[in-house]
Amino acid sequence: MSMLDRIDTLAQQREAFRADVLDGLSRTPKTLPSRWLYDDRGSELFEEITALPEYYPTRTETGILKEQAGEIAAVFGPQAVLIEYGAGAGIKTEIVLAALAAPRLYVPIDISGDFLEASAERIRKRFPGLAVEPVVADFTAEFDLPGDLPQDGRRGGFFPGSTLGNLGRREALAFLARMRRHVGEDGVAVLGVDLKKDIDTLLAAYDDAAGVTAAFDINILERMQRELGADLPLDNFAHEARWNGEASAVEMHLVARDACTLSVAGRSFAFEAGETIHTESSRKYDVEALAGMADESGWSLDKVWTDPHGLFALVSLSAV
């Protein structure tokens, strides 16, 4: 990507952020799309979250990847073009790349450009014979892959973590269909899902004792200040994790302790004491529900790998 293209992409993202903020704060209840949690600072904080004792998904999934690396590599096959959605730091990706047989290309996709480039450079150094082509994009919205990707060699989508749970059902189905389009007729995918479990374990994972998740959540308000010049009483907002049984989801909220006003982009939004901004939902799945969603979006669910305690699962999909 040229410098001019990068500047244009950043400008487009900032305008999209502004539009989503104005739309979300105009709603009742107030809400913000979770993708805006992941600027460079948010991405750094999330990497800290993944190492916390309460946050079981990353270490559990990493254990599954290490144990099943050979089987997962066999899904992608030799000379694969690996396309990763929401690449982040790419730590778990290294396990898969190391197991692949002569991969052709690694395409990490992330909304945070600087963070993505740093991760891509680390992958290049770790795998010097591997071509790496990062793509700055919001993978939850429609976008096209670069036109110069190899046409031979199996394309495989890789979507580790539990980010699928951050998407509503309609968004999740759209994402799965988009990934199906990207990989083509012979394509495959491996994705991670957080499984249903006891509520205490879930809530602790999203409200850690050290306050890192709280900082991650509040960073979206700080981002509004940095990028949009928002005027708001930052100390008046607190992070809260809630369980929504009907949606089978942990919700993150920013709660106004006292009545206040938030001003941004020429608009003002009043908050009553106790009113919240819903910033993220993390839905929890069972395999049956996931198989149904795969079927609706052009996939067949082929294989499931999980840990001994049934906390987390990795699944393989094939295009149909």
C-alpha positions as CSV (number, residue, x, y, z in Angstrom):
1,M,0.0,0.0,0.0
2,S,1.4,3.4,-1.0
3,M,1.5,6.3,1.5
4,L,-1.3,8.1,-0.3
5,D,-3.5,4.9,-0.3
6,R,-2.8,4.6,3.5
7,I,-3.8,8.2,4.2
8,D,-7.0,7.7,2.2
9,T,-7.8,4.5,4.1
10,L,-7.2,6.2,7.4
11,A,-9.5,9.1,6.4
12,Q,-12.2,6.7,5.3
13,Q,-11.9,4.8,8.6
14,R,-12.2,8.0,10.6
15,E,-15.3,9.1,8.7
16,A,-16.8,5.7,9.3
17,F,-16.0,5.9,13.0
18,R,-17.6,9.4,13.2
19,A,-20.7,8.1,11.4
20,D,-21.0,5.1,13.7
21,V,-20.5,7.2,16.8
22,L,-23.2,9.6,15.9
23,D,-25.6,6.9,14.9
24,G,-24.9,4.7,17.9
25,L,-25.3,7.5,20.5
26,S,-28.5,8.5,18.9
27,R,-30.1,5.1,19.6
28,T,-32.0,3.9,22.6
29,P,-30.2,2.2,24.2
30,K,-26.9,3.8,23.1
31,T,-24.4,1.5,21.4
32,L,-21.1,1.5,19.6
33,P,-19.9,-1.2,17.1
34,S,-17.2,-3.3,18.8
35,R,-14.8,-3.1,15.9
36,W,-13.9,0.5,17.0
37,L,-12.4,-0.9,20.2
38,Y,-9.4,-2.0,18.1
39,D,-7.3,1.0,17.2
40,D,-3.6,0.6,17.9
41,R,-4.0,1.2,21.6
42,G,-7.0,-1.1,21.8
43,S,-5.1,-3.8,20.0
44,E,-2.2,-3.5,22.4
45,L,-4.6,-3.7,25.4
46,F,-6.4,-6.7,23.9
47,E,-3.0,-8.6,23.6
48,E,-2.6,-7.9,27.3
49,I,-6.0,-9.3,28.0
50,T,-5.1,-12.5,26.3
51,A,-2.4,-13.2,28.9
52,L,-4.6,-12.5,31.9
53,P,-5.4,-15.5,34.3
54,E,-9.2,-14.9,33.9
55,Y,-9.1,-14.9,30.2
56,Y,-9.2,-18.6,29.3
57,P,-9.9,-18.4,25.5
58,T,-6.5,-17.6,24.2
59,R,-4.5,-20.1,26.2
60,T,-7.1,-22.8,25.7
61,E,-7.2,-22.2,21.9
62,T,-3.4,-22.1,21.8
63,G,-3.3,-25.4,23.5
64,I,-5.7,-26.9,20.9
65,L,-3.7,-25.4,18.0
66,K,-0.4,-26.9,19.4
67,E,-1.9,-30.3,19.9
68,Q,-3.8,-30.5,16.6
69,A,-1.4,-28.5,14.4
70,G,-0.8,-31.4,12.0
71,E,-4.5,-32.0,11.5
72,I,-5.2,-28.3,11.0
73,A,-2.4,-28.0,8.5
74,A,-3.8,-31.0,6.6
75,V,-7.1,-29.1,6.2
76,F,-5.3,-26.2,4.4
77,G,-3.1,-28.6,2.4
78,P,0.3,-27.9,0.7
79,Q,1.1,-24.5,-0.9
80,A,-1.9,-22.9,0.8
81,V,-2.8,-19.2,0.6
82,L,-3.7,-18.5,4.2
83,I,-6.1,-15.5,4.7
84,E,-6.5,-14.5,8.3
85,Y,-9.3,-12.2,9.4
86,G,-8.7,-9.9,12.4
87,A,-5.0,-10.9,12.5
88,G,-4.0,-8.9,15.5
89,A,-0.5,-9.9,16.7
90,G,-0.6,-13.1,14.8
91,I,0.9,-15.2,17.6
92,K,-1.5,-18.2,17.1
93,T,-0.9,-17.9,13.4
94,E,2.7,-18.8,13.8
95,I,1.7,-22.3,15.1
96,V,-0.3,-22.9,11.9
97,L,2.2,-21.4,9.5
98,A,5.0,-23.5,11.1
99,A,2.9,-26.7,10.4
100,L,1.9,-25.9,6.9
101,A,3.6,-27.6,3.9
102,A,5.3,-24.9,1.8
103,P,2.6,-22.2,2.1
104,R,2.4,-19.8,-0.9
105,L,1.2,-16.6,0.8
106,Y,0.0,-15.2,4.1
107,V,-2.7,-12.5,3.9
108,P,-3.4,-10.9,7.4
109,I,-6.4,-8.6,7.5
110,D,-6.9,-6.1,10.3
111,I,-8.5,-2.7,10.8
112,S,-5.5,-1.4,12.8
113,G,-2.9,-0.5,10.1
114,D,0.2,0.2,12.2
115,F,-0.4,-2.8,14.5
116,L,-1.0,-5.0,11.4
117,E,2.3,-3.9,9.7
118,A,4.3,-4.6,12.8
119,S,2.7,-8.1,13.0
120,A,3.4,-8.7,9.3
121,E,7.0,-7.7,9.7
122,R,7.4,-10.1,12.6
123,I,5.9,-12.9,10.5
124,R,8.3,-12.1,7.6
125,K,11.3,-12.4,10.0
126,R,10.0,-15.6,11.5
127,F,9.3,-17.2,8.1
128,P,11.7,-15.6,5.7
129,G,10.6,-17.7,2.7
130,L,7.0,-16.8,3.1
131,A,5.3,-14.0,1.1
132,V,3.2,-11.8,3.3
133,E,0.6,-9.3,1.9
134,P,-1.2,-7.4,4.7
135,V,-4.6,-5.9,4.0
136,V,-6.0,-3.0,6.1
137,A,-9.7,-3.5,6.1
138,D,-12.7,-3.9,8.4
139,F,-13.4,-7.6,7.9
140,T,-16.9,-7.2,9.3
141,A,-17.9,-5.1,6.3
142,E,-17.7,-5.9,2.6
143,F,-14.3,-5.7,1.0
144,D,-12.3,-7.3,-1.8
145,L,-9.0,-9.1,-1.5
146,P,-6.1,-7.8,-3.7
147,G,-6.4,-8.8,-7.3
148,D,-2.8,-10.1,-7.4
149,L,-3.3,-13.1,-5.1
150,P,-2.2,-16.4,-6.6
151,Q,-5.0,-18.2,-8.3
152,D,-3.5,-21.7,-7.9
153,G,-3.1,-23.3,-4.5
154,R,-5.9,-23.8,-2.0
155,R,-7.2,-20.7,-0.3
156,G,-7.9,-21.1,3.4
157,G,-9.6,-18.7,5.8
158,F,-8.3,-18.5,9.3
159,F,-10.4,-16.9,12.0
160,P,-9.0,-17.8,15.4
161,G,-10.1,-16.4,18.7
162,S,-13.8,-15.9,19.6
163,T,-14.5,-12.8,17.4
164,L,-17.3,-14.6,15.6
165,G,-19.2,-14.2,18.9
166,N,-18.8,-10.4,18.7
167,L,-21.1,-10.4,15.6
168,G,-24.8,-10.5,15.7
169,R,-26.4,-13.4,13.8
170,R,-27.0,-11.4,10.6
171,E,-23.4,-10.0,10.7
172,A,-21.9,-13.5,11.5
173,L,-23.8,-15.0,8.5
174,A,-22.6,-12.2,6.3
175,F,-19.0,-12.7,7.4
176,L,-19.1,-16.4,6.8
177,A,-20.5,-15.9,3.3
178,R,-17.9,-13.2,2.6
179,M,-15.1,-15.6,3.7
180,R,-16.7,-18.3,1.5
181,R,-16.5,-15.9,-1.4
182,H,-12.9,-15.0,-0.7
183,V,-11.7,-18.7,-0.6
184,G,-13.6,-19.8,-3.6
185,E,-15.1,-23.2,-4.7
186,D,-12.2,-25.3,-3.4
187,G,-11.7,-23.3,-0.3
188,V,-11.6,-24.2,3.4
189,A,-11.6,-22.4,6.7
190,V,-10.7,-23.0,10.3
191,L,-12.3,-20.8,12.9
192,G,-12.5,-20.5,16.7
193,V,-15.6,-20.3,18.9
194,D,-16.1,-19.9,22.6
195,L,-18.5,-22.5,23.9
196,K,-21.3,-22.1,26.4
197,K,-20.2,-22.6,30.1
198,D,-20.9,-21.4,33.6
199,I,-21.7,-17.6,34.0
200,D,-19.1,-16.9,36.7
201,T,-16.2,-18.1,34.4
202,L,-17.6,-16.0,31.5
203,L,-18.0,-12.8,33.5
204,A,-14.6,-13.0,35.1
205,A,-13.0,-13.3,31.6
206,Y,-14.6,-9.9,30.6
207,D,-14.0,-8.0,33.9
208,D,-10.5,-8.9,35.2
209,A,-9.2,-8.0,38.6
210,A,-6.3,-5.9,37.1
211,G,-8.7,-3.7,35.2
212,V,-7.1,-4.3,31.7
213,T,-10.5,-5.1,30.1
214,A,-11.9,-1.9,31.7
215,A,-9.1,0.1,30.1
216,F,-9.8,-1.6,26.8
217,D,-13.4,-0.7,26.9
218,I,-12.9,2.9,28.1
219,N,-10.3,3.3,25.3
220,I,-13.1,3.7,22.8
221,L,-14.1,6.9,24.6
222,E,-10.5,8.0,24.6
223,R,-10.4,7.3,20.9
224,M,-13.4,9.5,20.4
225,Q,-11.4,12.3,22.1
226,R,-8.2,11.6,20.1
227,E,-9.8,11.2,16.6
228,L,-13.1,13.1,16.8
229,G,-12.3,15.8,19.4
230,A,-15.1,14.6,21.7
231,D,-15.8,16.5,24.9
232,L,-16.8,14.1,27.7
233,P,-16.2,13.5,31.4
234,L,-14.1,10.4,31.0
235,D,-13.9,9.7,34.7
236,N,-17.7,9.5,34.9
237,F,-17.8,6.3,32.8
238,A,-17.1,2.8,34.2
239,H,-16.8,-0.6,32.6
240,E,-19.3,-3.3,33.4
241,A,-19.7,-6.9,32.1
242,R,-23.2,-8.4,32.1
243,W,-24.7,-11.7,31.1
244,N,-27.6,-11.7,28.6
245,G,-29.1,-15.1,28.8
246,E,-31.6,-14.6,26.0
247,A,-28.7,-13.8,23.6
248,S,-26.3,-16.3,25.2
249,A,-23.8,-13.5,25.4
250,V,-21.5,-11.5,27.7
251,E,-22.1,-7.8,27.1
252,M,-19.6,-5.0,27.8
253,H,-21.1,-1.7,28.8
254,L,-19.8,1.8,29.7
255,V,-21.9,3.1,32.5
256,A,-22.4,6.8,33.3
257,R,-22.1,7.1,37.1
258,D,-23.8,10.5,37.1
259,A,-25.9,12.4,34.6
260,C,-23.7,14.1,32.0
261,T,-23.4,15.3,28.5
262,L,-21.1,14.0,25.7
263,S,-20.4,16.3,22.8
264,V,-18.8,15.0,19.5
265,A,-18.8,16.2,15.9
266,G,-21.1,19.1,16.6
267,R,-23.7,17.0,18.4
268,S,-24.5,16.6,22.1
269,F,-25.8,13.5,23.8
270,A,-27.3,13.5,27.3
271,F,-26.8,10.6,29.7
272,E,-28.9,9.9,32.8
273,A,-27.1,8.4,35.8
274,G,-26.8,4.7,35.2
275,E,-27.3,4.9,31.5
276,T,-24.9,2.8,29.4
277,I,-23.2,2.6,26.0
278,H,-23.3,-1.1,24.9
279,T,-19.8,-1.6,23.3
280,E,-19.6,-5.4,22.7
281,S,-21.4,-8.6,22.8
282,S,-19.5,-11.9,23.0
283,R,-21.9,-14.7,22.1
284,K,-21.3,-18.3,23.2
285,Y,-22.1,-21.2,20.9
286,D,-22.7,-24.9,20.8
287,V,-21.6,-26.9,17.9
288,E,-25.1,-27.6,16.6
289,A,-25.9,-23.9,16.3
290,L,-22.5,-23.2,14.6
291,A,-23.1,-26.0,12.1
292,G,-26.5,-24.5,11.2
293,M,-24.9,-21.1,10.5
294,A,-22.2,-22.7,8.4
295,D,-24.9,-24.5,6.3
296,E,-26.8,-21.2,5.8
297,S,-23.7,-19.4,4.5
298,G,-22.2,-21.9,2.0
299,W,-20.1,-24.1,4.2
300,S,-20.1,-27.6,5.6
301,L,-18.8,-28.1,9.1
302,D,-16.3,-31.0,8.9
303,K,-14.4,-31.4,12.1
304,V,-14.3,-30.1,15.7
305,W,-11.3,-29.9,18.0
306,T,-11.9,-28.9,21.6
307,D,-10.0,-29.0,25.0
308,P,-10.6,-31.6,27.7
309,H,-12.9,-29.3,29.6
310,G,-15.1,-28.2,26.6
311,L,-14.3,-24.5,27.1
312,F,-13.4,-23.7,23.5
313,A,-13.5,-25.2,20.0
314,L,-11.8,-24.9,16.7
315,V,-13.8,-26.1,13.7
316,S,-12.9,-26.8,10.1
317,L,-15.2,-25.8,7.2
318,S,-15.3,-26.7,3.6
319,A,-17.0,-24.8,0.8
320,V,-20.1,-26.4,-0.7
